[in-house]
Amino acid sequence: MEIVYLLFELIPCLSIGYLIGRFNQNLSLKIAKPLTTFGIPISLMGLLLKSGMNWQLIEAAAIALLTIGISIFIINISPSLQNLFSNQTFLLGSHFGNTGYFGIPISLALLPTEALSFSIGFDIGATLIIWSLGPLIMAHTENRSKKISQWRIFLRSILNSPASKGLLGALVVQCTPWNQQITSFLWMPSKIVIFLALIIVGMRISFLNISKNKSALTQIMLIKNALTIKLLFLPSLMLSICTILKVGTTMRNSLVLQAATPTAISILLISEASAKNQNSARSLVVWSTCFSLISIPLWAMVLKIS
């Protein structure tokens, strides 16, 4: 039943966002900017306060770092695996998921409330490793000024991450005497706003002009290896690592679902900053989002989330 509920949330929200972006780009930008800057971090703060924060959030971030790091390491030491990727954008896009805007609504729809902190932990861990390694992988440069610029982008991305803002806000509120009152006040608005994040995903996808000179099948064939890694291999590796580490069922389910999220739009920012493979990034973001509407419910069934 939760899977059906998830699809009824994902498809309409993405469709509404896509239509808004296609027919009224100015309106969508006006909606998306304040929602991204203020609404979603405040929403995550309220949800975190309600679900509670503990050391397991750090554990979830560490497991995310470990899993993504192992996957990238395995690919980099194997020439045959490296040949699966025609460019570095596909390597990054196959490991960096849209956890902040796509994965957290999935967690809320399919898992208990306490799973939210694990999802946010994954987002923070993944953001740390991708924004530290991503620009370096893409640039391959020894230029000092470019390296400084890459670290500035990395720090800005961490500070601007909705998960980081929400976590910081929740920590501040917990230290105040009005903790319970603020938590109660933010609970319902938080749930509403986080689902609007899906509309933002739809809006942003509508801005991505995929090459009209290539058919859908041609585009999919070009990115099929990255899609397979992102939607199948990475969550499988996460499931294996969680099993080896004997983490709890709720944390395991949360981390696997976050690992199965489609390629993050942030990959576009990295590719545009390095002026490399923007079309590859666009195709991967759009098609991974479409295919995730099938793969994520399948992963939920594998995890026996009924």
Backbone as CSV, one residue per row, in Angstrom:
resi,resn,N_x,N_y,N_z,CA_x,CA_y,CA_z,C_x,C_y,C_z
1,MET,0.827,-1.206,0.000,0.000,0.000,0.000,0.865,1.261,0.000
2,GLU,1.991,1.227,0.776,2.870,2.389,0.814,3.484,2.680,-0.557
3,ILE,3.753,1.613,-1.339,4.341,1.805,-2.663,3.364,2.522,-3.586
4,VAL,2.087,2.115,-3.535,1.054,2.775,-4.337,0.924,4.232,-3.910
5,TYR,0.945,4.462,-2.589,0.862,5.819,-2.050,2.035,6.660,-2.539
6,LEU,3.225,6.048,-2.578,4.419,6.757,-3.047,4.261,7.200,-4.499
7,LEU,3.799,6.291,-5.351,3.636,6.623,-6.767,2.596,7.714,-6.969
8,PHE,1.535,7.685,-6.162,0.511,8.716,-6.266,1.032,10.068,-5.798
9,GLU,2.121,10.070,-5.019,2.759,11.325,-4.617,3.776,11.776,-5.663
10,LEU,4.625,10.849,-6.083,5.727,11.202,-6.973,5.250,11.695,-8.333
11,ILE,4.424,10.898,-8.992,4.052,11.200,-10.377,3.287,12.518,-10.502
12,PRO,2.236,12.772,-9.691,1.546,14.065,-9.819,2.438,15.259,-9.497
13,CYS,3.260,15.144,-8.436,4.120,16.275,-8.049,5.145,16.587,-9.135
14,LEU,5.796,15.545,-9.667,6.771,15.760,-10.734,6.101,16.329,-11.981
15,SER,4.907,15.825,-12.290,4.186,16.298,-13.482,3.772,17.757,-13.340
16,ILE,3.252,18.110,-12.162,2.844,19.500,-11.921,4.049,20.434,-12.041
17,GLY,5.163,20.039,-11.406,6.368,20.857,-11.488,6.871,20.995,-12.910
18,TYR,6.828,19.900,-13.657,7.287,19.939,-15.050,6.431,20.887,-15.883
19,LEU,5.109,20.807,-15.707,4.203,21.657,-16.484,4.381,23.134,-16.128
20,ILE,4.546,23.416,-14.833,4.774,24.806,-14.418,6.045,25.343,-15.066
21,GLY,7.098,24.531,-15.036,8.366,24.959,-15.611,8.308,25.158,-17.110
22,ARG,7.535,24.325,-17.804,7.448,24.421,-19.259,6.623,25.613,-19.722
23,PHE,5.531,25.892,-19.005,4.598,26.909,-19.483,4.773,28.272,-18.809
24,ASN,5.432,28.290,-17.664,5.645,29.573,-16.998,6.943,29.502,-16.210
25,GLN,8.045,29.677,-16.913,9.357,29.540,-16.293,9.587,30.592,-15.215
26,ASN,9.131,31.816,-15.438,9.328,32.873,-14.449,8.612,32.553,-13.141
27,LEU,7.363,32.043,-13.245,6.613,31.688,-12.046,7.306,30.569,-11.290
28,SER,7.796,29.577,-12.026,8.449,28.451,-11.365,9.717,28.887,-10.646
29,LEU,10.461,29.827,-11.244,11.669,30.328,-10.584,11.330,31.086,-9.308
30,LYS,10.236,31.862,-9.349,9.806,32.607,-8.163,9.391,31.669,-7.037
31,ILE,8.762,30.555,-7.388,8.329,29.589,-6.380,9.514,28.795,-5.859
32,ALA,10.369,28.342,-6.789,11.434,27.421,-6.424,12.494,28.057,-5.530
33,LYS,12.852,29.315,-5.801,13.962,29.922,-5.058,13.683,30.048,-3.565
34,PRO,12.556,30.668,-3.132,12.318,30.750,-1.688,12.051,29.396,-1.045
35,LEU,11.426,28.491,-1.806,11.149,27.168,-1.254,12.444,26.405,-1.014
36,THR,13.380,26.524,-1.956,14.668,25.856,-1.812,15.518,26.499,-0.722
37,THR,15.510,27.835,-0.669,16.378,28.557,0.264,15.876,28.489,1.698
38,PHE,14.565,28.620,1.875,14.017,28.707,3.233,13.076,27.554,3.587
39,GLY,12.147,27.250,2.677,11.092,26.296,3.014,11.592,24.910,3.347
40,ILE,12.420,24.346,2.469,12.870,22.970,2.674,13.789,22.834,3.888
41,PRO,14.777,23.731,4.110,15.569,23.621,5.341,14.729,23.722,6.613
42,ILE,13.748,24.640,6.640,12.882,24.763,7.815,12.039,23.507,7.981
43,SER,11.572,22.965,6.857,10.793,21.736,6.902,11.616,20.581,7.462
44,LEU,12.846,20.427,6.969,13.716,19.372,7.477,14.017,19.565,8.956
45,MET,14.162,20.811,9.367,14.394,21.105,10.778,13.225,20.602,11.618
46,GLY,11.991,20.912,11.178,10.818,20.460,11.913,10.698,18.954,11.951
47,LEU,10.980,18.301,10.826,10.897,16.845,10.771,11.970,16.191,11.632
48,LEU,13.169,16.769,11.638,14.244,16.240,12.481,13.909,16.370,13.959
49,LEU,13.346,17.517,14.341,12.974,17.721,15.739,11.918,16.710,16.166
50,LYS,10.995,16.403,15.255,9.933,15.453,15.567,10.462,14.028,15.650
51,SER,11.348,13.666,14.723,11.849,12.290,14.680,12.967,12.045,15.684
52,GLY,13.647,13.124,16.089,14.737,12.988,17.046,16.083,12.812,16.360
53,MET,17.129,13.305,17.003,18.484,13.200,16.457,19.367,12.452,17.441
54,ASN,20.226,11.588,16.911,21.162,10.863,17.759,22.423,10.536,16.967
55,TRP,23.312,9.774,17.592,24.589,9.465,16.971,24.441,8.640,15.694
56,GLN,23.282,8.000,15.513,23.095,7.179,14.319,23.042,8.014,13.041
57,LEU,22.730,9.301,13.155,22.794,10.178,11.989,24.225,10.228,11.458
58,ILE,25.195,10.323,12.383,26.606,10.327,11.988,26.990,8.973,11.404
59,GLU,26.451,7.897,11.986,26.719,6.555,11.466,26.213,6.415,10.031
60,ALA,25.019,6.959,9.770,24.456,6.900,8.416,25.332,7.665,7.432
61,ALA,25.830,8.837,7.853,26.721,9.621,6.989,28.008,8.850,6.696
62,ALA,28.542,8.167,7.717,29.779,7.401,7.542,29.576,6.228,6.585
63,ILE,28.424,5.556,6.687,28.141,4.428,5.788,27.978,4.920,4.352
64,ALA,27.359,6.090,4.182,27.233,6.674,2.839,28.614,6.969,2.256
65,LEU,29.481,7.581,3.063,30.851,7.856,2.620,31.567,6.569,2.230
66,LEU,31.418,5.537,3.069,32.086,4.256,2.834,31.601,3.611,1.539
67,THR,30.289,3.569,1.357,29.718,2.887,0.191,30.105,3.576,-1.114
68,ILE,29.919,4.888,-1.169,30.258,5.622,-2.392,31.760,5.561,-2.648
69,GLY,32.548,5.677,-1.577,34.002,5.603,-1.716,34.465,4.261,-2.250
70,ILE,33.889,3.166,-1.734,34.255,1.824,-2.205,33.902,1.653,-3.676
71,SER,32.714,2.110,-4.053,32.272,1.962,-5.443,33.191,2.714,-6.404
72,ILE,33.505,3.970,-6.075,34.393,4.761,-6.941,35.787,4.139,-6.991
73,PHE,36.262,3.617,-5.856,37.584,2.982,-5.799,37.630,1.740,-6.684
74,ILE,36.595,0.900,-6.586,36.544,-0.325,-7.397,36.593,0.011,-8.886
75,ILE,35.828,1.023,-9.277,35.790,1.408,-10.692,37.137,1.965,-11.149
76,ASN,37.784,2.756,-10.298,39.041,3.403,-10.686,40.211,2.432,-10.791
77,ILE,40.162,1.305,-10.081,41.283,0.354,-10.144,41.060,-0.726,-11.204
78,SER,39.898,-0.699,-11.832,39.586,-1.718,-12.838,39.454,-1.076,-14.222
79,PRO,40.410,-1.310,-15.118,40.322,-0.734,-16.466,39.041,-1.131,-17.202
80,SER,38.599,-2.365,-17.015,37.381,-2.808,-17.706,36.162,-2.044,-17.222
81,LEU,36.118,-1.732,-15.917,35.001,-0.950,-15.387,35.107,0.510,-15.816
82,GLN,36.332,1.032,-15.867,36.518,2.412,-16.325,36.021,2.594,-17.755
83,ASN,36.168,1.554,-18.559,35.738,1.634,-19.955,34.223,1.702,-20.103
84,LEU,33.499,1.414,-19.013,32.040,1.514,-19.060,31.575,2.965,-19.121
85,PHE,32.468,3.890,-18.728,32.102,5.304,-18.664,32.864,6.078,-19.732
86,SER,32.139,6.673,-20.654,32.779,7.425,-21.737,33.306,8.775,-21.274
87,ASN,32.828,9.256,-20.109,33.350,10.504,-19.554,33.168,10.518,-18.042
88,GLN,33.804,11.484,-17.383,33.793,11.550,-15.923,32.424,11.940,-15.362
89,THR,31.623,12.631,-16.158,30.284,13.008,-15.695,29.448,11.778,-15.391
90,PHE,29.565,10.749,-16.222,28.819,9.517,-15.986,29.278,8.841,-14.695
91,LEU,30.581,8.914,-14.413,31.088,8.325,-13.170,30.481,9.021,-11.960
92,LEU,30.478,10.348,-11.971,29.898,11.096,-10.855,28.386,10.911,-10.781
93,GLY,27.732,11.005,-11.933,26.280,10.895,-11.958,25.765,9.549,-11.515
94,SER,26.598,8.525,-11.620,26.189,7.190,-11.195,26.345,6.989,-9.690
95,HIS,26.849,8.009,-8.981,27.066,7.875,-7.537,26.404,8.963,-6.699
96,PHE,26.002,10.055,-7.316,25.460,11.186,-6.556,23.967,11.283,-6.818
97,GLY,23.149,10.925,-5.818,21.701,10.900,-5.975,21.022,12.155,-5.462
98,ASN,19.798,12.341,-5.920,19.002,13.511,-5.530,18.318,13.243,-4.191
99,THR,19.136,13.121,-3.139,18.601,12.753,-1.824,17.839,13.890,-1.164
100,GLY,18.338,15.122,-1.312,17.732,16.243,-0.602,16.303,16.531,-1.008
101,TYR,16.009,16.441,-2.320,14.683,16.821,-2.805,13.830,15.635,-3.233
102,PHE,14.454,14.507,-3.494,13.732,13.333,-3.984,13.725,12.210,-2.949
103,GLY,14.881,11.969,-2.345,15.003,10.846,-1.424,14.257,11.022,-0.116
104,ILE,14.241,12.245,0.408,13.585,12.463,1.702,12.072,12.295,1.612
105,PRO,11.391,12.824,0.574,9.963,12.502,0.434,9.700,11.005,0.313
106,ILE,10.600,10.271,-0.338,10.456,8.817,-0.438,10.560,8.182,0.941
107,SER,11.524,8.648,1.727,11.681,8.146,3.091,10.429,8.392,3.921
108,LEU,9.860,9.583,3.794,8.650,9.916,4.547,7.468,9.054,4.124
109,ALA,7.390,8.734,2.837,6.250,7.970,2.330,6.331,6.489,2.683
110,LEU,7.546,5.935,2.718,7.693,4.491,2.850,8.149,4.015,4.216
111,LEU,8.785,4.884,4.993,9.443,4.436,6.218,8.912,5.166,7.440
112,PRO,9.177,4.624,8.641,8.774,5.318,9.871,9.458,6.678,9.992
113,THR,8.892,7.552,10.811,9.417,8.911,10.954,10.875,8.930,11.396
114,GLU,11.264,7.979,12.253,12.637,7.983,12.767,13.670,7.714,11.678
115,ALA,13.235,7.219,10.516,14.173,6.962,9.417,14.678,8.248,8.784
116,LEU,14.004,9.361,9.053,14.383,10.623,8.413,15.812,11.032,8.748
117,SER,16.219,10.840,10.001,17.574,11.239,10.387,18.622,10.432,9.623
118,PHE,18.315,9.166,9.302,19.247,8.354,8.514,19.346,8.889,7.084
119,SER,18.198,9.307,6.545,18.185,9.857,5.186,18.999,11.142,5.114
120,ILE,18.850,11.983,6.129,19.609,13.234,6.162,21.094,12.954,6.369
121,GLY,21.406,11.942,7.189,22.796,11.543,7.367,23.422,11.097,6.053
122,PHE,22.679,10.315,5.279,23.158,9.884,3.961,23.409,11.092,3.070
123,ASP,22.469,12.037,3.064,22.599,13.222,2.216,23.866,13.999,2.553
124,ILE,24.131,14.166,3.843,25.322,14.910,4.263,26.591,14.167,3.864
125,GLY,26.627,12.844,4.112,27.797,12.055,3.752,28.062,12.053,2.259
126,ALA,26.990,11.871,1.464,27.141,11.858,0.007,27.585,13.218,-0.515
127,THR,27.022,14.287,0.050,27.401,15.636,-0.378,28.872,15.911,-0.090
128,LEU,29.344,15.465,1.064,30.749,15.658,1.425,31.686,15.011,0.413
129,ILE,31.426,13.745,0.088,32.373,13.035,-0.774,32.263,13.474,-2.231
130,ILE,31.052,13.732,-2.711,30.902,14.089,-4.118,31.439,15.484,-4.400
131,TRP,31.137,16.440,-3.500,31.597,17.811,-3.763,33.073,18.000,-3.433
132,SER,33.670,17.038,-2.732,35.112,17.111,-2.518,35.860,16.438,-3.666
133,LEU,35.337,15.294,-4.143,35.995,14.578,-5.229,35.526,15.026,-6.610
134,GLY,34.247,15.416,-6.703,33.652,15.714,-8.004,34.398,16.741,-8.832
135,PRO,34.591,17.958,-8.326,35.301,18.969,-9.122,36.723,18.553,-9.472
136,LEU,37.373,17.798,-8.579,38.737,17.352,-8.852,38.754,16.317,-9.971
137,ILE,37.789,15.399,-9.944,37.698,14.386,-10.994,37.419,15.035,-12.345
138,MET,36.519,16.025,-12.345,36.122,16.664,-13.598,37.220,17.555,-14.168
139,ALA,37.958,18.232,-13.283,38.889,19.260,-13.755,40.227,18.696,-14.214
140,HIS,40.795,17.757,-13.435,42.125,17.230,-13.730,43.118,18.357,-13.956
141,THR,43.177,19.288,-13.003,44.027,20.459,-13.214,44.922,20.696,-12.016
142,GLU,46.087,21.266,-12.292,47.011,21.637,-11.230,47.006,23.133,-11.005
143,ASN,46.157,23.838,-11.721,46.096,25.289,-11.600,45.632,25.677,-10.205
144,ARG,46.417,26.477,-9.519,46.131,26.811,-8.126,44.810,27.567,-7.987
145,SER,44.585,28.533,-8.871,43.363,29.325,-8.756,42.128,28.457,-8.953
146,LYS,42.210,27.477,-9.872,41.072,26.589,-10.088,40.854,25.684,-8.888
147,LYS,41.926,25.241,-8.253,41.774,24.401,-7.064,41.099,25.177,-5.940
148,ILE,41.505,26.434,-5.765,40.874,27.270,-4.743,39.396,27.440,-5.053
149,SER,39.087,27.662,-6.329,37.690,27.816,-6.740,36.893,26.552,-6.457
150,GLN,37.501,25.382,-6.696,36.819,24.114,-6.442,36.496,23.948,-4.963
151,TRP,37.431,24.327,-4.089,37.169,24.207,-2.654,36.105,25.194,-2.206
152,ARG,36.066,26.359,-2.840,35.001,27.315,-2.517,33.640,26.743,-2.901
153,ILE,33.581,26.112,-4.077,32.339,25.476,-4.511,31.941,24.374,-3.534
154,PHE,32.911,23.589,-3.097,32.661,22.506,-2.146,32.074,23.034,-0.842
155,LEU,32.731,24.058,-0.262,32.255,24.619,1.001,30.885,25.263,0.839
156,ARG,30.681,25.956,-0.281,29.385,26.590,-0.530,28.287,25.534,-0.655
157,SER,28.607,24.422,-1.269,27.610,23.362,-1.452,27.215,22.741,-0.119
158,ILE,28.200,22.541,0.756,27.895,21.990,2.076,27.023,22.962,2.857
159,LEU,27.385,24.243,2.840,26.631,25.243,3.598,25.238,25.455,3.022
160,ASN,25.093,25.329,1.702,23.804,25.565,1.057,22.924,24.329,0.988
161,SER,23.457,23.182,1.385,22.659,21.955,1.356,21.460,22.084,2.294
162,PRO,20.237,21.777,1.821,19.070,21.823,2.710,19.238,20.943,3.939
163,ALA,19.905,19.789,3.763,20.116,18.892,4.897,20.996,19.550,5.959
164,SER,22.071,20.223,5.528,22.964,20.888,6.482,22.255,22.027,7.203
165,LYS,21.491,22.828,6.448,20.750,23.932,7.067,19.715,23.412,8.057
166,GLY,18.991,22.367,7.654,17.974,21.805,8.536,18.573,21.218,9.795
167,LEU,19.704,20.528,9.649,20.382,19.942,10.803,20.870,21.022,11.752
168,LEU,21.483,22.077,11.212,21.974,23.171,12.046,20.820,23.844,12.788
169,GLY,19.720,24.097,12.075,18.560,24.717,12.709,17.987,23.866,13.821
170,ALA,17.916,22.553,13.591,17.388,21.651,14.616,18.283,21.630,15.851
171,LEU,19.596,21.659,15.642,20.525,21.677,16.779,20.355,22.946,17.608
172,VAL,20.157,24.086,16.923,19.957,25.354,17.630,18.660,25.322,18.428
173,VAL,17.573,24.857,17.801,16.268,24.826,18.476,16.302,23.901,19.688
174,GLN,17.014,22.790,19.584,17.094,21.850,20.700,17.740,22.466,21.932
175,CYS,18.534,23.492,21.721,19.216,24.140,22.845,18.368,25.230,23.497
176,THR,17.185,25.501,22.952,16.324,26.551,23.497,15.269,25.957,24.422
177,PRO,14.706,26.771,25.318,13.643,26.273,26.207,12.302,26.080,25.499
178,TRP,12.205,26.508,24.227,10.933,26.395,23.485,10.976,25.239,22.486
179,ASN,11.821,24.269,22.759,12.024,23.142,21.856,10.711,22.449,21.487
180,GLN,9.928,22.052,22.485,8.696,21.291,22.228,7.654,22.127,21.494
181,GLN,7.530,23.394,21.876,6.540,24.261,21.225,6.875,24.472,19.744
182,ILE,8.157,24.714,19.456,8.572,24.921,18.062,8.379,23.646,17.248
183,THR,8.702,22.501,17.864,8.527,21.220,17.180,7.070,20.990,16.797
184,SER,6.162,21.244,17.727,4.727,21.063,17.458,4.245,22.025,16.375
185,PHE,4.742,23.261,16.423,4.320,24.280,15.457,4.774,23.936,14.036
186,LEU,5.979,23.361,13.911,6.563,23.112,12.593,6.139,21.788,11.968
187,TRP,5.521,20.892,12.729,5.296,19.531,12.260,4.484,19.468,10.966
188,MET,3.275,20.002,10.962,2.428,19.904,9.772,2.964,20.722,8.588
189,PRO,3.368,21.996,8.805,3.966,22.727,7.671,5.185,22.017,7.093
190,SER,5.944,21.345,7.961,7.137,20.638,7.495,6.776,19.523,6.526
191,LYS,5.744,18.768,6.842,5.340,17.665,5.975,4.833,18.178,4.627
192,ILE,4.135,19.310,4.661,3.608,19.871,3.412,4.746,20.372,2.524
193,VAL,5.666,21.109,3.117,6.749,21.718,2.334,7.659,20.669,1.716
194,ILE,7.956,19.597,2.434,8.918,18.628,1.911,8.382,17.938,0.673
195,PHE,7.070,17.781,0.584,6.508,17.182,-0.623,6.539,18.162,-1.799
196,LEU,6.527,19.458,-1.490,6.672,20.453,-2.558,8.063,20.386,-3.193
197,ALA,9.001,19.749,-2.473,10.340,19.570,-3.040,10.278,18.780,-4.340
198,LEU,9.333,17.850,-4.419,9.191,17.065,-5.645,8.764,17.941,-6.819
199,ILE,7.959,18.962,-6.516,7.549,19.885,-7.572,8.768,20.647,-8.091
200,ILE,9.699,20.983,-7.186,10.937,21.648,-7.602,11.723,20.759,-8.563
201,VAL,11.788,19.453,-8.246,12.494,18.530,-9.137,11.868,18.561,-10.526
202,GLY,10.533,18.517,-10.574,9.841,18.590,-11.859,10.123,19.886,-12.588
203,MET,10.141,21.011,-11.839,10.442,22.309,-12.442,11.839,22.326,-13.052
204,ARG,12.792,21.829,-12.298,14.174,21.893,-12.769,14.400,20.982,-13.964
205,ILE,13.742,19.836,-13.966,13.868,18.936,-15.109,13.327,19.598,-16.369
206,SER,12.274,20.404,-16.215,11.668,21.059,-17.380,12.624,22.048,-18.040
207,PHE,13.620,22.532,-17.285,14.587,23.484,-17.840,15.692,22.792,-18.640
208,LEU,15.818,21.483,-18.484,16.934,20.765,-19.090,16.598,20.404,-20.529
209,ASN,17.211,21.080,-21.447,16.943,20.840,-22.869,17.831,19.715,-23.380
210,ILE,17.265,18.518,-23.419,18.009,17.379,-23.954,18.104,17.516,-25.471
211,SER,19.208,17.063,-26.035,19.424,17.204,-27.481,18.273,16.610,-28.284
212,LYS,17.720,17.429,-29.184,16.620,16.966,-30.026,17.133,16.187,-31.243
213,ASN,18.448,16.162,-31.414,19.021,15.449,-32.552,19.184,13.955,-32.269
214,LYS,18.939,13.554,-31.036,19.084,12.157,-30.661,17.749,11.622,-30.167
215,SER,17.426,10.410,-30.581,16.186,9.793,-30.124,16.327,9.386,-28.669
216,ALA,15.187,9.113,-28.032,15.203,8.697,-26.627,16.018,7.421,-26.459
217,LEU,15.858,6.481,-27.393,16.595,5.214,-27.300,18.097,5.444,-27.413
218,THR,18.505,6.333,-28.305,19.932,6.644,-28.462,20.504,7.244,-27.187
219,GLN,19.757,8.165,-26.585,20.205,8.782,-25.336,20.338,7.743,-24.232
220,ILE,19.351,6.861,-24.125,19.371,5.840,-23.072,20.549,4.888,-23.266
221,MET,20.831,4.512,-24.511,21.949,3.607,-24.772,23.278,4.249,-24.384
222,LEU,23.393,5.566,-24.560,24.630,6.265,-24.202,24.862,6.292,-22.695
223,ILE,23.779,6.316,-21.926,23.912,6.461,-20.471,23.550,5.182,-19.725
224,LYS,23.353,4.075,-20.437,22.834,2.856,-19.805,23.745,2.337,-18.695
225,ASN,25.068,2.436,-18.870,25.980,1.939,-17.838,25.882,2.766,-16.561
226,ALA,25.830,4.092,-16.727,25.690,4.966,-15.556,24.345,4.743,-14.874
227,LEU,23.290,4.549,-15.657,21.967,4.266,-15.086,21.984,2.975,-14.280
228,THR,22.630,1.947,-14.825,22.689,0.653,-14.137,23.432,0.768,-12.817
229,ILE,24.555,1.482,-12.826,25.318,1.675,-11.589,24.481,2.432,-10.565
230,LYS,23.834,3.517,-11.001,23.117,4.387,-10.060,21.886,3.719,-9.478
231,LEU,21.085,3.094,-10.315,19.786,2.598,-9.857,19.814,1.151,-9.374
232,LEU,20.862,0.396,-9.749,20.908,-1.017,-9.363,22.153,-1.384,-8.551
233,PHE,23.353,-1.065,-9.103,24.573,-1.507,-8.426,24.797,-0.800,-7.094
234,LEU,24.686,0.531,-7.070,24.974,1.272,-5.836,24.036,0.877,-4.692
235,PRO,22.713,0.789,-4.905,21.857,0.316,-3.808,22.144,-1.133,-3.417
236,SER,22.565,-1.968,-4.393,22.929,-3.353,-4.062,24.164,-3.378,-3.169
237,LEU,25.148,-2.535,-3.500,26.348,-2.439,-2.668,25.996,-1.928,-1.279
238,MET,25.115,-0.938,-1.207,24.680,-0.419,0.091,23.998,-1.507,0.912
239,LEU,23.140,-2.300,0.279,22.462,-3.390,0.978,23.470,-4.403,1.509
240,SER,24.485,-4.714,0.707,25.515,-5.667,1.134,26.304,-5.135,2.322
241,ILE,26.699,-3.863,2.262,27.475,-3.268,3.354,26.647,-3.191,4.628
242,CYS,25.379,-2.808,4.507,24.505,-2.749,5.688,24.329,-4.133,6.305
243,THR,24.259,-5.163,5.456,24.125,-6.535,5.952,25.392,-6.967,6.680
244,ILE,26.551,-6.647,6.101,27.827,-6.999,6.732,27.989,-6.287,8.071
245,LEU,27.609,-5.008,8.118,27.745,-4.218,9.347,26.622,-4.488,10.343
246,LYS,25.614,-5.237,9.919,24.480,-5.612,10.774,23.760,-4.389,11.343
247,VAL,23.497,-3.430,10.478,22.747,-2.250,10.922,21.274,-2.620,11.046
248,GLY,20.521,-1.809,11.772,19.106,-2.072,11.990,18.306,-2.020,10.698
249,THR,17.146,-2.652,10.726,16.311,-2.730,9.520,15.900,-1.354,9.013
250,THR,15.496,-0.472,9.917,15.038,0.857,9.492,16.166,1.649,8.849
251,MET,17.350,1.619,9.455,18.489,2.324,8.867,18.871,1.695,7.534
252,ARG,18.880,0.378,7.478,19.225,-0.302,6.220,18.282,0.109,5.102
253,ASN,16.987,0.039,5.370,16.004,0.393,4.340,16.160,1.841,3.888
254,SER,16.395,2.723,4.855,16.552,4.136,4.532,17.773,4.371,3.650
255,LEU,18.902,3.771,4.005,20.141,3.985,3.256,20.069,3.381,1.855
256,VAL,19.451,2.218,1.730,19.326,1.593,0.408,18.443,2.441,-0.505
257,LEU,17.333,2.942,0.026,16.446,3.780,-0.785,17.124,5.088,-1.186
258,GLN,17.929,5.654,-0.285,18.658,6.874,-0.641,19.706,6.588,-1.711
259,ALA,20.353,5.434,-1.614,21.342,5.059,-2.631,20.691,4.842,-3.995
260,ALA,19.391,4.515,-3.992,18.671,4.227,-5.237,18.048,5.462,-5.874
261,THR,18.231,6.635,-5.276,17.632,7.850,-5.837,18.285,8.214,-7.173
262,PRO,17.558,8.923,-8.043,18.110,9.292,-9.357,19.243,10.308,-9.231
263,THR,19.963,10.495,-10.307,21.104,11.417,-10.335,20.691,12.827,-9.929
264,ALA,21.504,13.433,-9.079,21.201,14.774,-8.568,21.426,15.837,-9.634
265,ILE,20.604,16.872,-9.579,20.765,18.001,-10.497,22.084,18.724,-10.224
266,SER,22.641,18.544,-9.027,23.934,19.163,-8.700,25.046,18.700,-9.637
267,ILE,24.892,17.516,-10.249,25.889,17.059,-11.217,26.012,18.056,-12.368
268,LEU,24.893,18.686,-12.705,24.927,19.720,-13.745,25.803,20.893,-13.329
269,LEU,25.722,21.265,-12.050,26.518,22.393,-11.562,28.008,22.098,-11.696
270,ILE,28.386,20.858,-11.373,29.793,20.475,-11.468,30.242,20.448,-12.928
271,SER,29.417,19.866,-13.795,29.798,19.778,-15.214,29.849,21.157,-15.861
272,GLU,28.925,22.042,-15.462,28.932,23.394,-16.014,30.117,24.194,-15.497
273,ALA,30.481,23.981,-14.221,31.622,24.695,-13.652,32.925,24.302,-14.346
274,SER,33.008,23.039,-14.774,34.212,22.572,-15.462,34.085,22.668,-16.979
275,ALA,32.888,23.105,-17.448,32.618,23.249,-18.890,32.826,21.933,-19.635
276,LYS,32.361,20.847,-19.042,32.529,19.532,-19.651,31.235,18.720,-19.567
277,ASN,30.862,18.110,-20.685,29.823,17.070,-20.725,28.471,17.502,-20.168
278,GLN,28.065,18.741,-20.439,26.774,19.202,-19.921,25.607,18.384,-20.475
279,ASN,25.665,18.019,-21.762,24.580,17.236,-22.355,24.471,15.856,-21.719
280,SER,25.614,15.267,-21.392,25.605,13.967,-20.713,24.936,14.085,-19.352
281,ALA,25.261,15.159,-18.639,24.671,15.373,-17.317,23.159,15.558,-17.421
282,ARG,22.719,16.340,-18.406,21.281,16.578,-18.577,20.533,15.270,-18.851
283,SER,21.064,14.480,-19.765,20.409,13.217,-20.111,20.323,12.290,-18.910
284,LEU,21.406,12.221,-18.147,21.441,11.315,-17.002,20.462,11.744,-15.921
285,VAL,20.370,13.046,-15.669,19.427,13.547,-14.658,17.990,13.216,-15.050
286,VAL,17.633,13.509,-16.289,16.246,13.318,-16.732,15.866,11.845,-16.770
287,TRP,16.688,11.021,-17.420,16.307,9.624,-17.590,16.421,8.821,-16.307
288,SER,17.375,9.150,-15.446,17.449,8.437,-14.163,16.228,8.742,-13.308
289,THR,15.733,9.983,-13.384,14.516,10.334,-12.647,13.325,9.539,-13.176
290,CYS,13.212,9.426,-14.486,12.099,8.661,-15.077,12.167,7.186,-14.687
291,PHE,13.344,6.577,-14.826,13.469,5.151,-14.525,13.365,4.860,-13.027
292,SER,13.689,5.846,-12.193,13.590,5.624,-10.741,12.146,5.440,-10.288
293,LEU,11.195,5.925,-11.071,9.788,5.711,-10.737,9.423,4.235,-10.821
294,ILE,10.250,3.463,-11.516,10.069,2.005,-11.567,10.998,1.314,-10.578
295,SER,12.268,1.742,-10.547,13.265,1.029,-9.744,13.065,1.200,-8.241
296,ILE,12.654,2.384,-7.795,12.490,2.591,-6.349,11.367,1.732,-5.775
297,PRO,10.188,1.651,-6.406,9.186,0.701,-5.906,9.689,-0.746,-5.907
298,LEU,10.515,-1.114,-6.900,11.074,-2.469,-6.918,12.013,-2.690,-5.736
299,TRP,12.824,-1.675,-5.422,13.702,-1.790,-4.259,12.893,-1.875,-2.965
300,ALA,11.792,-1.147,-2.913,10.923,-1.230,-1.732,10.386,-2.647,-1.559
301,MET,10.081,-3.315,-2.662,9.601,-4.699,-2.584,10.725,-5.639,-2.159
302,VAL,11.935,-5.407,-2.671,13.082,-6.225,-2.267,13.319,-6.109,-0.764
303,LEU,13.163,-4.897,-0.249,13.355,-4.652,1.185,12.143,-5.064,2.007
304,LYS,11.100,-5.528,1.311,9.863,-5.984,1.957,9.177,-4.858,2.712
305,ILE,9.163,-3.680,2.072,8.394,-2.556,2.605,7.027,-2.640,1.951
306,SER,6.056,-3.103,2.695,4.740,-3.384,2.100,3.800,-2.209,2.257
